[in-house]
Amino acid sequence: MKKVFTILAIVGMLFFVTSNIQAQNEGNKTEKKVEKTKKADDAKELSFHQELKKRFVEGGPAFMGIVLLILILGLAIAIERIFYLSFADTNTDKLLEEVEAALDEGGVEGAKELLRNKKGPIASIFYEGLERMDEGVDQAEKAVISYGNVQVGNLEKNVSWLALFIALAPMFGFMGTVIGMIEAFDKIEAAGDMQPSLVAGGIKIALLTTVFGLIVAIILQVFYNFIIAKIDSIVNKMEDASISLVDMLVKYKK
């Protein structure tokens, strides 16, 4: 019996050791596979950036440089407008409640004092309207409308330049394509023979300028649409809040 137990113990130990070795081998294989996968992914990612850089250089410095400059300027304007519009947006319902409470407690001067510490175009419009309250509600309403138009202009500042860059990017890309095609045909004319290898490089460079021009236009178009939607939202809030302010002033005068 002791021999049997000894044999069973030895077999169990061998099985346990063998299992551990197999588990370690499988773990090492899995880690190697993961490392290989990561390396392959890194290589793919690196190759994408290298390919993008290569294509950009192949497009030529003249038109590619102009397209890149358009992208940089367009993104600068878009980011500046997004920050400006984010700070310009206001909770109009809360502001109206605060103005109404200030009117009830401190009158027009109390409401003006409140608005001096508020930021945003809507607070500025309210302040200009209250500045004219001593001349009557009609004058206050006119001041609100006039200054509202000024604030809309501030919201739309430089947006027209962004629209211009959206139009210019593909135009310069197409111009690069046309010039590249002309150069390709010049080579055919000079050689007196139609060889694909003679014009393939020129045609490829010509098409690359168009591709990058369209990419820049698409990127800037997304930002442009977002900015326009944001401006429309703020303008709608301004109009609704202005109407509510005038109604509030009429009620206050009574």
VEXPAGU-189602 format. One record per atom (N, C-alpha, C): x, y, z negated; residue number from 1. Coordinates in steps of 0.02 Angstrom, whole numbers, m for minus. Last residue first. Layout:
BEGIN
{{X Y Z} NUM}
...
***
This chain:
BEGIN
{{m2279 4987 744} 254}
{{m2349 4992 721} 254}
{{m2352 4989 644} 254}
{{m2145 4961 755} 253}
{{m2168 5030 761} 253}
{{m2239 5039 735} 253}
{{m2143 4821 749} 252}
{{m2111 4860 696} 252}
{{m2136 4932 697} 252}
{{m2202 4785 869} 251}
{{m2235 4767 806} 251}
{{m2208 4808 749} 251}
{{m2103 4833 954} 250}
{{m2171 4860 959} 250}
{{m2210 4846 894} 250}
{{m1998 4751 915} 249}
{{m1993 4823 903} 249}
{{m2062 4857 908} 249}
{{m2045 4625 957} 248}
{{m2030 4636 886} 248}
{{m2027 4711 870} 248}
{{m2049 4644 1094} 247}
{{m2111 4630 1057} 247}
{{m2102 4643 983} 247}
{{m1911 4659 1115} 246}
{{m1957 4714 1130} 246}
{{m2023 4704 1093} 246}
{{m1867 4531 1077} 245}
{{m1845 4590 1040} 245}
{{m1892 4649 1052} 245}
{{m1926 4448 1173} 244}
{{m1945 4440 1102} 244}
{{m1924 4501 1061} 244}
{{m1858 4495 1285} 243}
{{m1931 4502 1281} 243}
{{m1954 4497 1209} 243}
{{m1729 4454 1250} 242}
{{m1744 4526 1260} 242}
{{m1819 4539 1256} 242}
{{m1740 4315 1248} 241}
{{m1726 4351 1185} 241}
{{m1742 4425 1191} 241}
{{m1762 4289 1384} 240}
{{m1813 4271 1334} 240}
{{m1803 4310 1269} 240}
{{m1641 4340 1437} 239}
{{m1705 4367 1458} 239}
{{m1760 4352 1407} 239}
{{m1544 4259 1372} 238}
{{m1543 4332 1365} 238}
{{m1610 4363 1383} 238}
{{m1578 4132 1419} 237}
{{m1584 4147 1347} 237}
{{m1585 4222 1335} 237}
{{m1546 4152 1554} 236}
{{m1615 4136 1534} 236}
{{m1627 4150 1460} 236}
{{m1408 4171 1541} 235}
{{m1450 4225 1566} 235}
{{m1523 4213 1548} 235}
{{m1367 4044 1497} 234}
{{m1358 4102 1453} 234}
{{m1402 4160 1475} 234}
{{m1400 3966 1610} 233}
{{m1429 3951 1545} 233}
{{m1424 4011 1498} 233}
{{m1320 4025 1709} 232}
{{m1394 4026 1715} 232}
{{m1427 4013 1648} 232}
{{m1193 3991 1658} 231}
{{m1214 4061 1664} 231}
{{m1289 4067 1668} 231}
{{m1197 3851 1671} 230}
{{m1189 3882 1605} 230}
{{m1211 3955 1606} 230}
{{m1205 3838 1809} 229}
{{m1259 3812 1767} 229}
{{m1257 3843 1697} 229}
{{m1081 3894 1844} 228}
{{m1144 3926 1867} 228}
{{m1203 3902 1824} 228}
{{m995 3800 1785} 227}
{{m994 3869 1763} 227}
{{m1059 3904 1783} 227}
{{m1024 3683 1858} 226}
{{m1033 3684 1786} 226}
{{m1038 3756 1760} 226}
{{m988 3724 1987} 225}
{{m1058 3708 1973} 225}
{{m1072 3708 1898} 225}
{{m849 3742 1967} 224}
{{m891 3798 1988} 224}
{{m965 3784 1972} 224}
{{m802 3613 1937} 223}
{{m797 3667 1887} 223}
{{m844 3725 1903} 223}
{{m831 3554 2062} 222}
{{m860 3527 2001} 222}
{{m859 3580 1945} 222}
{{m750 3629 2147} 221}
{{m822 3632 2155} 221}
{{m858 3606 2093} 221}
{{m621 3593 2111} 220}
{{m644 3661 2095} 220}
{{m720 3667 2101} 220}
{{m621 3460 2163} 219}
{{m608 3474 2092} 219}
{{m636 3542 2072} 219}
{{m645 3485 2300} 218}
{{m692 3444 2261} 218}
{{m684 3458 2186} 218}
{{m532 3558 2338} 217}
{{m599 3588 2344} 217}
{{m650 3550 2302} 217}
{{m431 3462 2317} 216}
{{m432 3524 2278} 216}
{{m501 3557 2279} 216}
{{m469 3369 2414} 215}
{{m467 3349 2344} 215}
{{m470 3411 2299} 215}
{{m454 3443 2532} 214}
{{m521 3420 2513} 214}
{{m523 3400 2439} 214}
{{m314 3459 2532} 213}
{{m359 3517 2531} 213}
{{m429 3499 2509} 213}
{{m272 3327 2541} 212}
{{m258 3365 2479} 212}
{{m301 3428 2475} 212}
{{m320 3298 2671} 211}
{{m340 3258 2613} 211}
{{m330 3298 2549} 211}
{{m253 3392 2752} 210}
{{m326 3393 2747} 210}
{{m350 3356 2685} 210}
{{m122 3350 2736} 209}
{{m141 3418 2714} 209}
{{m217 3424 2707} 209}
{{m126 3224 2794} 208}
{{m115 3230 2722} 208}
{{m135 3299 2697} 208}
{{m137 3245 2930} 207}
{{m196 3221 2894} 207}
{{m188 3227 2819} 207}
{{m7 3286 2960} 206}
{{m63 3331 2973} 206}
{{m125 3309 2934} 206}
{{68 3174 2930} 205}
{{78 3235 2892} 205}
{{19 3282 2900} 205}
{{17 3091 3032} 204}
{{9 3073 2961} 204}
{{16 3134 2917} 204}
{{59 3157 3147} 203}
{{m12 3150 3135} 203}
{{m25 3133 3061} 203}
{{199 3144 3134} 202}
{{168 3210 3135} 202}
{{93 3207 3120} 202}
{{215 3003 3138} 201}
{{236 3041 3080} 201}
{{203 3109 3077} 201}
{{166 2971 3267} 200}
{{133 2944 3207} 200}
{{151 2985 3145} 200}
{{233 3009 3379} 199}
{{184 3056 3353} 199}
{{152 3033 3287} 199}
{{322 2907 3406} 198}
{{344 2976 3416} 198}
{{298 3025 3381} 198}
{{259 2788 3394} 197}
{{308 2805 3342} 197}
{{330 2878 3347} 197}
{{182 2787 3514} 196}
{{150 2794 3448} 196}
{{199 2815 3394} 196}
{{224 2882 3654} 195}
{{246 2828 3610} 195}
{{214 2839 3541} 195}
{{212 2937 3804} 194}
{{165 2930 3748} 194}
{{186 2869 3707} 194}
{{332 3050 3870} 193}
{{307 2981 3863} 193}
{{264 2978 3801} 193}
{{398 3166 3869} 192}
{{370 3144 3933} 192}
{{343 3074 3930} 192}
{{455 3232 3763} 191}
{{481 3165 3780} 191}
{{456 3141 3847} 191}
{{381 3351 3763} 190}
{{454 3353 3770} 190}
{{483 3286 3791} 190}
{{252 3302 3744} 189}
{{268 3340 3804} 189}
{{343 3342 3817} 189}
{{264 3244 3619} 188}
{{245 3202 3676} 188}
{{264 3237 3742} 188}
{{295 3357 3544} 187}
{{344 3303 3549} 187}
{{329 3257 3608} 187}
{{175 3425 3557} 186}
{{236 3455 3584} 186}
{{290 3403 3592} 186}
{{90 3342 3489} 185}
{{83 3346 3562} 185}
{{143 3379 3594} 185}
{{139 3369 3359} 184}
{{142 3301 3386} 184}
{{136 3301 3462} 184}
{{109 3504 3346} 183}
{{179 3483 3346} 183}
{{187 3413 3374} 183}
{{m30 3494 3344} 182}
{{3 3531 3398} 182}
{{76 3511 3403} 182}
{{m48 3423 3225} 181}
{{m67 3392 3289} 181}
{{m34 3427 3348} 181}
{{m4 3520 3134} 180}
{{31 3456 3139} 180}
{{14 3420 3204} 180}
{{m101 3618 3153} 179}
{{m32 3633 3170} 179}
{{9 3569 3178} 179}
{{m212 3546 3105} 178}
{{m211 3570 3175} 178}
{{m139 3584 3197} 178}
{{m175 3524 2972} 177}
{{m189 3468 3016} 177}
{{m183 3488 3089} 177}
{{m166 3653 2922} 176}
{{m107 3611 2923} 176}
{{m115 3551 2970} 176}
{{m300 3686 2935} 175}
{{m251 3722 2974} 175}
{{m186 3683 2978} 175}
{{m358 3600 2842} 174}
{{m373 3591 2913} 174}
{{m322 3627 2957} 174}
{{m301 3658 2726} 173}
{{m289 3588 2743} 173}
{{m302 3575 2816} 173}
{{m355 3785 2730} 172}
{{m283 3778 2737} 172}
{{m264 3706 2754} 172}
{{m489 3742 2710} 171}
{{m470 3780 2770} 171}
{{m395 3775 2783} 171}
{{m493 3681 2584} 170}
{{m499 3639 2644} 170}
{{m480 3675 2708} 170}
{{m463 3807 2509} 169}
{{m424 3745 2504} 169}
{{m432 3699 2565} 169}
{{m559 3909 2532} 168}
{{m492 3914 2562} 168}
{{m454 3848 2562} 168}
{{m673 3875 2459} 167}
{{m677 3879 2532} 167}
{{m608 3877 2564} 167}
{{m625 3880 2331} 166}
{{m657 3818 2354} 166}
{{m661 3817 2430} 166}
{{m584 4012 2324} 165}
{{m533 3959 2324} 165}
{{m561 3893 2348} 165}
{{m710 4075 2321} 164}
{{m664 4087 2377} 164}
{{m611 4032 2381} 164}
{{m760 4032 2199} 163}
{{m795 4012 2261} 163}
{{m750 4021 2322} 163}
{{m669 4100 2118} 162}
{{m671 4027 2117} 162}
{{m706 3999 2179} 162}
{{m705 4230 2144} 161}
{{m639 4207 2164} 161}
{{m636 4131 2165} 161}
{{m831 4234 2085} 160}
{{m827 4239 2158} 160}
{{m758 4217 2184} 160}
{{m798 4234 1952} 159}
{{m827 4173 1979} 159}
{{m825 4174 2056} 159}
{{m754 4355 1900} 158}
{{m704 4310 1931} 158}
{{m733 4245 1959} 158}
{{m898 4369 1800} 157}
{{m833 4396 1818} 157}
{{m786 4341 1842} 157}
{{m1021 4336 1753} 156}
{{m1004 4313 1820} 156}
{{m936 4338 1843} 156}
{{m1027 4400 1630} 155}
{{m1030 4327 1632} 155}
{{m1006 4300 1700} 155}
{{m1028 4533 1669} 154}
{{m971 4507 1632} 154}
{{m969 4431 1632} 154}
{{m1154 4539 1731} 153}
{{m1094 4550 1770} 153}
{{m1031 4524 1735} 153}
{{m1232 4521 1618} 152}
{{m1233 4469 1670} 152}
{{m1172 4476 1715} 152}
{{m1205 4642 1553} 151}
{{m1181 4579 1523} 151}
{{m1183 4522 1573} 151}
{{m1271 4731 1638} 150}
{{m1199 4737 1627} 150}
{{m1170 4671 1600} 150}
{{m1402 4690 1623} 149}
{{m1370 4682 1689} 149}
{{m1294 4687 1683} 149}
{{m1420 4728 1489} 148}
{{m1423 4657 1507} 148}
{{m1391 4644 1575} 148}
{{m1420 4863 1497} 147}
{{m1361 4832 1468} 147}
{{m1361 4757 1480} 147}
{{m1547 4877 1557} 146}
{{m1487 4903 1589} 146}
{{m1424 4868 1562} 146}
{{m1634 4817 1464} 145}
{{m1631 4792 1533} 145}
{{m1565 4814 1566} 145}
{{m1611 4894 1348} 144}
{{m1601 4822 1346} 144}
{{m1593 4794 1417} 144}
{{m1649 5020 1393} 143}
{{m1579 5008 1373} 143}
{{m1563 4934 1372} 143}
{{m1785 4998 1412} 142}
{{m1743 5015 1470} 142}
{{m1669 5002 1454} 142}
{{m1822 4976 1278} 141}
{{m1830 4923 1328} 141}
{{m1787 4935 1389} 141}
{{m1795 5102 1224} 140}
{{m1759 5043 1199} 140}
{{m1763 4985 1248} 140}
{{m1889 5177 1292} 139}
{{m1818 5189 1304} 139}
{{m1775 5131 1279} 139}
{{m2005 5121 1236} 138}
{{m1993 5118 1308} 138}
{{m1920 5129 1325} 138}
{{m1997 5151 1100} 137}
{{m1990 5081 1121} 137}
{{m1975 5075 1195} 137}
{{m1898 5298 1062} 136}
{{m1959 5262 1077} 136}
{{m1945 5192 1101} 136}
{{m1786 5357 1017} 135}
{{m1817 5388 1076} 135}
{{m1882 5352 1095} 135}
{{m1739 5277 918} 134}
{{m1763 5343 897} 134}
{{m1796 5380 954} 134}
{{m1694 5165 988} 133}
{{m1759 5161 956} 133}
{{m1785 5229 933} 133}
{{m1571 5152 1045} 132}
{{m1619 5197 1078} 132}
{{m1688 5197 1045} 132}
{{m1508 5057 971} 131}
{{m1477 5123 973} 131}
{{m1526 5175 1002} 131}
{{m1578 4942 1000} 130}
{{m1592 4975 936} 130}
{{m1562 5045 933} 130}
{{m1516 4910 1123} 129}
{{m1588 4926 1120} 129}
{{m1606 4963 1056} 129}
{{m1386 4885 1083} 128}
{{m1399 4941 1128} 128}
{{m1473 4960 1128} 128}
{{m1409 4769 1005} 127}
{{m1382 4830 974} 127}
{{m1396 4891 1017} 127}
{{m1453 4677 1101} 126}
{{m1497 4697 1046} 126}
{{m1474 4763 1015} 126}
{{m1336 4666 1176} 125}
{{m1397 4693 1207} 125}
{{m1446 4717 1153} 125}
{{m1251 4608 1082} 124}
{{m1234 4674 1109} 124}
{{m1295 4706 1141} 124}
{{m1313 4484 1063} 123}
{{m1309 4530 1007} 123}
{{m1293 4601 1030} 123}
{{m1291 4434 1192} 122}
{{m1360 4444 1168} 122}
{{m1360 4492 1109} 122}
{{m1151 4419 1206} 121}
{{m1188 4468 1246} 121}
{{m1258 4483 1220} 121}
{{m1055 4407 1052} 120}
{{m1094 4379 1107} 120}
{{m1134 4432 1144} 120}
{{m1059 4422 872} 119}
{{m1025 4420 936} 119}
{{m1070 4389 989} 119}
{{m1100 4530 736} 118}
{{m1116 4473 779} 118}
{{m1078 4479 845} 118}
{{m1088 4644 665} 117}
{{m1045 4588 645} 117}
{{m1058 4524 686} 117}
{{m1184 4725 716} 116}
{{m1114 4745 723} 116}
{{m1066 4688 708} 116}
{{m1304 4671 677} 115}
{{m1280 4656 745} 115}
{{m1208 4678 756} 115}
{{m1320 4727 548} 114}
{{m1314 4654 557} 114}
{{m1282 4637 624} 114}
{{m1332 4860 580} 113}
{{m1276 4839 539} 113}
{{m1265 4763 545} 113}
{{m1453 4856 648} 112}
{{m1392 4874 683} 112}
{{m1330 4853 645} 112}
{{m1540 4823 543} 111}
{{m1532 4776 599} 111}
{{m1468 4791 639} 111}
{{m1526 4939 465} 110}
{{m1507 4874 437} 110}
{{m1497 4822 491} 110}
{{m1577 5033 553} 109}
{{m1507 5037 532} 109}
{{m1483 4972 502} 109}
{{m1711 4994 560} 108}
{{m1669 4992 619} 108}
{{m1595 4992 601} 108}
{{m1740 4914 399} 107}
{{m1759 4953 457} 107}
{{m1711 4946 515} 107}
{{m1710 4825 298} 106}
{{m1671 4888 303} 106}
{{m1688 4931 362} 106}
{{m1812 4724 300} 105}
{{m1779 4745 238} 105}
{{m1746 4814 244} 105}
{{m1861 4710 429} 104}
{{m1909 4714 374} 104}
{{m1876 4741 311} 104}
{{m1742 4701 500} 103}
{{m1788 4756 513} 103}
{{m1837 4765 455} 103}
{{m1691 4581 449} 102}
{{m1654 4643 437} 102}
{{m1699 4704 450} 102}
{{m1785 4490 499} 101}
{{m1778 4498 427} 101}
{{m1742 4563 409} 101}
{{m1759 4508 636} 100}
{{m1825 4523 610} 100}
{{m1822 4534 534} 100}
{{m1627 4461 642} 99}
{{m1643 4531 660} 99}
{{m1710 4552 631} 99}
{{m1645 4327 606} 98}
{{m1603 4371 564} 98}
{{m1618 4444 578} 98}
{{m1726 4282 711} 97}
{{m1750 4278 641} 97}
{{m1710 4325 596} 97}
{{m1639 4301 818} 96}
{{m1702 4339 814} 96}
{{m1730 4338 744} 96}
{{m1540 4207 786} 95}
{{m1523 4279 789} 95}
{{m1586 4321 784} 95}
{{m1609 4086 798} 94}
{{m1581 4105 733} 94}
{{m1566 4180 731} 94}
{{m1637 4092 936} 93}
{{m1691 4086 886} 93}
{{m1668 4109 817} 93}
{{m1511 4095 998} 92}
{{m1555 4154 1001} 92}
{{m1611 4151 949} 92}
{{m1359 4054 975} 91}
{{m1422 4026 952} 91}
{{m1472 4084 946} 91}
{{m1260 4089 1120} 90}
{{m1284 4107 1053} 90}
{{m1349 4069 1038} 90}
{{m1112 4098 1218} 89}
{{m1176 4064 1204} 89}
{{m1195 4076 1131} 89}
{{m986 4150 1222} 88}
{{m1042 4195 1236} 88}
{{m1109 4164 1220} 88}
{{m900 4045 1204} 87}
{{m905 4093 1149} 87}
{{m964 4140 1159} 87}
{{m922 3983 1328} 86}
{{m934 3946 1266} 86}
{{m941 3993 1207} 86}
{{m881 4080 1417} 85}
{{m952 4064 1414} 85}
{{m969 4024 1351} 85}
{{m742 4077 1392} 84}
{{m780 4139 1383} 84}
{{m855 4124 1374} 84}
{{m708 3945 1427} 83}
{{m698 3969 1359} 83}
{{m740 4031 1345} 83}
{{m743 3951 1563} 82}
{{m776 3902 1519} 82}
{{m768 3923 1446} 82}
{{m658 4049 1614} 81}
{{m731 4060 1613} 81}
{{m766 4012 1566} 81}
{{m534 3986 1599} 80}
{{m547 4049 1564} 80}
{{m622 4063 1560} 80}
{{m551 3875 1683} 79}
{{m541 3865 1611} 79}
{{m555 3928 1572} 79}
{{m564 3942 1808} 78}
{{m618 3899 1783} 78}
{{m611 3889 1707} 78}
{{m442 4009 1823} 77}
{{m504 4047 1819} 77}
{{m560 4005 1788} 77}
{{m357 3896 1826} 76}
{{m347 3949 1776} 76}
{{m410 3990 1767} 76}
{{m404 3827 1938} 75}
{{m411 3797 1872} 75}
{{m402 3848 1816} 75}
{{m366 3920 2038} 74}
{{m436 3902 2028} 74}
{{m448 3871 1959} 74}
{{m227 3920 2026} 73}
{{m265 3982 2014} 73}
{{m338 3966 2000} 73}
{{m200 3784 2059} 72}
{{m179 3813 1995} 72}
{{m219 3875 1978} 72}
{{m255 3772 2188} 71}
{{m279 3730 2134} 71}
{{m262 3760 2066} 71}
{{m177 3865 2258} 70}
{{m249 3875 2254} 70}
{{m278 3834 2196} 70}
{{m53 3801 2248} 69}
{{m63 3866 2217} 69}
{{m137 3882 2208} 69}
{{m79 3688 2326} 68}
{{m64 3680 2255} 68}
{{m74 3746 2218} 68}
{{m95 3749 2451} 67}
{{m151 3712 2421} 67}
{{m141 3702 2346} 67}
{{34 3800 2468} 66}
{{m23 3846 2465} 66}
{{m83 3812 2432} 66}
{{109 3682 2473} 65}
{{122 3731 2421} 65}
{{64 3780 2413} 65}
{{57 3625 2588} 64}
{{47 3591 2524} 64}
{{59 3638 2466} 64}
{{102 3713 2686} 63}
{{31 3710 2672} 63}
{{17 3674 2606} 63}
{{250 3700 2658} 62}
{{213 3760 2678} 62}
{{140 3757 2656} 62}
{{308 3576 2631} 61}
{{303 3626 2578} 61}
{{258 3685 2595} 61}
{{230 3421 2677} 60}
{{266 3481 2695} 60}
{{256 3536 2643} 60}
{{180 3296 2652} 59}
{{136 3345 2683} 59}
{{170 3409 2703} 59}
{{276 3228 2581} 58}
{{271 3215 2653} 58}
{{228 3266 2688} 58}
{{245 3269 2453} 57}
{{307 3293 2484} 57}
{{305 3284 2559} 57}
{{125 3199 2436} 56}
{{125 3271 2431} 56}
{{187 3301 2464} 56}
{{167 3067 2446} 55}
{{121 3094 2497} 55}
{{121 3170 2496} 55}
{{248 3060 2331} 54}
{{276 3048 2398} 54}
{{232 3079 2452} 54}
{{156 3080 2230} 53}
{{211 3128 2239} 53}
{{241 3122 2309} 53}
{{78 2966 2249} 52}
{{48 3032 2254} 52}
{{101 3085 2267} 52}
{{174 2866 2226} 51}
{{141 2870 2292} 51}
{{110 2939 2302} 51}
{{204 2889 2094} 50}
{{256 2895 2144} 50}
{{227 2903 2214} 50}
{{81 2861 2038} 49}
{{109 2929 2032} 49}
{{164 2940 2084} 49}
{{73 2726 2074} 48}
{{22 2773 2096} 48}
{{48 2844 2094} 48}
{{183 2670 2010} 47}
{{182 2670 2083} 47}
{{129 2718 2109} 47}
{{141 2681 1878} 46}
{{198 2718 1901} 46}
{{199 2723 1976} 46}
{{34 2591 1881} 45}
{{22 2661 1864} 45}
{{79 2705 1889} 45}
{{103 2472 1913} 44}
{{51 2498 1957} 44}
{{38 2572 1945} 44}
{{185 2463 1801} 43}
{{216 2469 1868} 43}
{{166 2497 1918} 43}
{{92 2446 1702} 42}
{{135 2505 1701} 42}
{{166 2517 1769} 42}
{{40 2322 1743} 41}
{{m3 2381 1743} 41}
{{38 2445 1743} 41}
{{154 2244 1726} 40}
{{125 2250 1792} 40}
{{80 2311 1797} 40}
{{173 2259 1588} 39}
{{225 2283 1634} 39}
{{197 2292 1705} 39}
{{56 2198 1545} 38}
{{69 2268 1530} 38}
{{121 2297 1577} 38}
{{79 2068 1593} 37}
{{21 2106 1617} 37}
{{30 2181 1606} 37}
{{193 2034 1521} 36}
{{197 2037 1593} 36}
{{139 2078 1622} 36}
{{137 2037 1393} 35}
{{192 2083 1410} 35}
{{199 2090 1485} 35}
{{45 1935 1405} 34}
{{22 2003 1391} 34}
{{74 2054 1409} 34}
{{132 1828 1428} 33}
{{83 1846 1480} 33}
{{58 1916 1470} 33}
{{202 1829 1309} 32}
{{238 1841 1371} 32}
{{190 1862 1427} 32}
{{97 1797 1222} 31}
{{131 1862 1215} 31}
{{169 1879 1279} 31}
{{69 1668 1269} 30}
{{18 1720 1273} 30}
{{49 1790 1269} 30}
{{189 1603 1240} 29}
{{167 1608 1309} 29}
{{116 1664 1318} 29}
{{187 1614 1101} 28}
{{241 1647 1139} 28}
{{222 1655 1212} 28}
{{74 1537 1074} 27}
{{75 1608 1055} 27}
{{128 1646 1094} 27}
{{117 1414 1120} 26}
{{60 1446 1153} 26}
{{58 1520 1138} 26}
{{221 1393 1028} 25}
{{236 1396 1100} 25}
{{180 1431 1138} 25}
{{149 1390 909} 24}
{{199 1442 919} 24}
{{216 1450 993} 24}
{{71 1278 933} 23}
{{38 1342 922} 23}
{{86 1400 934} 23}
{{171 1181 941} 22}
{{129 1195 1000} 22}
{{94 1262 993} 22}
{{219 1187 809} 21}
{{265 1202 866} 21}
{{224 1219 928} 21}
{{106 1149 738} 20}
{{135 1216 728} 20}
{{179 1236 786} 20}
{{91 1019 785} 19}
{{38 1068 797} 19}
{{65 1139 790} 19}
{{209 960 735} 18}
{{198 963 807} 18}
{{145 1015 825} 18}
{{186 970 598} 17}
{{242 1005 627} 17}
{{233 1014 702} 17}
{{72 887 588} 16}
{{68 957 566} 16}
{{124 998 599} 16}
{{123 765 633} 15}
{{67 796 669} 15}
{{62 871 653} 15}
{{221 741 536} 14}
{{241 748 606} 14}
{{186 783 646} 14}
{{137 729 424} 13}
{{186 783 427} 13}
{{208 795 499} 13}
{{64 615 461} 12}
{{29 679 450} 12}
{{77 738 455} 12}
{{166 520 466} 11}
{{128 536 527} 11}
{{93 603 521} 11}
{{202 521 331} 10}
{{251 540 382} 10}
{{216 560 446} 10}
{{83 476 272} 9}
{{109 542 254} 9}
{{158 566 307} 9}
{{74 348 328} 8}
{{23 397 343} 8}
{{47 468 328} 8}
{{189 291 271} 7}
{{183 298 344} 7}
{{132 350 364} 7}
{{151 298 136} 6}
{{211 333 159} 6}
{{209 344 234} 6}
{{38 216 134} 5}
{{31 287 117} 5}
{{91 328 142} 5}
{{103 97 169} 4}
{{50 124 212} 4}
{{41 198 200} 4}
{{189 78 63} 3}
{{216 88 130} 3}
{{165 119 177} 3}
{{98 60 m40} 2}
{{141 119 m42} 2}
{{170 133 27} 2}
{{42 m61 0} 1}
{{0 0 0} 1}
{{43 62 0} 1}
***
